[in-house]
Amino acid sequence: MKKVAWIFGLIIIVVLSSIIWYKFFFVFGEGVKAGSLNYFVKKGIIFKTYEGRIVQEGFQSPNAGELQSNEFRFSVTDEEVAAQLERSSGKHVELRYEEFNGMLPWRGTSNFLVTEVLMVKDFAGEVSEELPYSQ
């Protein structure tokens, strides 16, 4: 009977660990987004995290006849990426991000985590900071 309880307990621990890993640590998707950096702030009560939003070109309408701007809300954990974005307010940026299934309070308030700033342009079209693509 003790052996069955131990096996059942181990199975429960493995299943719960797998669910937690899939929900919070599995990278669900990766991609690149570009747009005008609307705001970028460091905020929080217990965990201070970097949060930002870019407004993408074009309009997306969920209903016919309506216009709605397309915003991308994201979080940043890397201090170097955060410093680049703080200097890029109001400019056109291109960002590489990872998407998670769930958020963690110390990782930010978004499921989207920006990992790299690929390019920063002024609205005049001049590239003010172009960073090499890295793998």
N, C-alpha and C positions, 0 to 999 in steps of 0.2 A: 504494500500500500504506500509506503514511504517513497519507493522508487517511482511509482506512477505520479505522485504529487510533485516530485522533483522534475520529472520530464514535462509535466503539464505547466509547471512554473517557468521552466526554461523556454517552452514554446510561447507562452504569453509574453515573456520579456523580449524574445526575438521578434515577434509580430509587432509589439508596441514600438520597439526601436526602429523597425522598418517603416512603419507608418510615420513616425516623427521625422526620420531622415527624408522620406519622400515629400512630406508636407513642407519642411522648412529648409532643407539643404540641397535637394535635387534641383539642378538648373533645368527648368522646364523649357526655356527657349533663349536664344541669343539673337541679337540683331543690331542694326544701326538706325538711329533716328536723327533727323536734322530739322532745325527750325530756329526761331528767334528766342534767345534766352530771356524769359519774362522775369523770373526772379530766382534767387538762390540764397538760402538762409541757413543758419545753424540754429536749431531750436530744440526744445524739449524740457521736461521737468526733471526727470531722473536721468534719462539717457539723452545726451545732446547729440543730435544727428543732423547731417546736411540734407536739406530738402530743396528741390528745384522744380521748375516747370518751363517747358519750351512750348511755344505756339508754332504749329506747323503750317506751312503754306497750304492754301486751298481751304475748302469748307466741306464739312461732312454733315449731311442732313439725315436724321433718323426718320423724319416725316416729310412728305412731299410738300414743297412750297416754303419750307423753313430753312434758315441758314444757322449753322452752329460752327464755331471755330473748333479746330482739332487741337487739343492740348495733350501733352505728354508729361505726366507727373513722375518724378523719380527721386531716388535717394542715392547718397554717395557715402562710402565708408573710407575711401583712400584719401589721406590728407593732401597728397600731391594733385590728384584730380580736383579736389575741392578748391585748392588754391588757383588752379587754372580757370575754373568756372567763376570764381569770385572776380577775376580780372576781365571776364567776358560778358558782363551784364549788358543787355541791349544789343548784342552782336549775334550774328548767325553762327550757330555751332553745329557740329556733327559729332554725335556721341555713340559709343559702343556700349551696349547694356546686356545684362543677364536678367531673365525673368524667373522668379521663384513662385511656387504654389501658395506660399504663405509668408507673412512678414514676421520678423522678430523685432522686439522693441529696440535693441541695440544696433540693428541694421537699418532702421528707418521706418517710415510710415507707408512705404510703397512696396509692392511686389517687384518693382523694377529697380535694379541696382546698376548705376552707371559705373563702368570699370575703366573707361578710357575716353579722353577727348581727342578726336581724330583731326578736327580742323576748326579754326575760328576765323570768321570773315567779318569785315566791316560791311555796312550796307552799301557802300560805294563799290563793293566787289573786290576790294583789295584783301588779300589774305594777310591777316595780322599775325597769325601763329598757325603754321601747318606742321603737324606732328606725323612722323612716319608710322605706317601701319606695323603693328607688331603682333606676333603670334605667340 
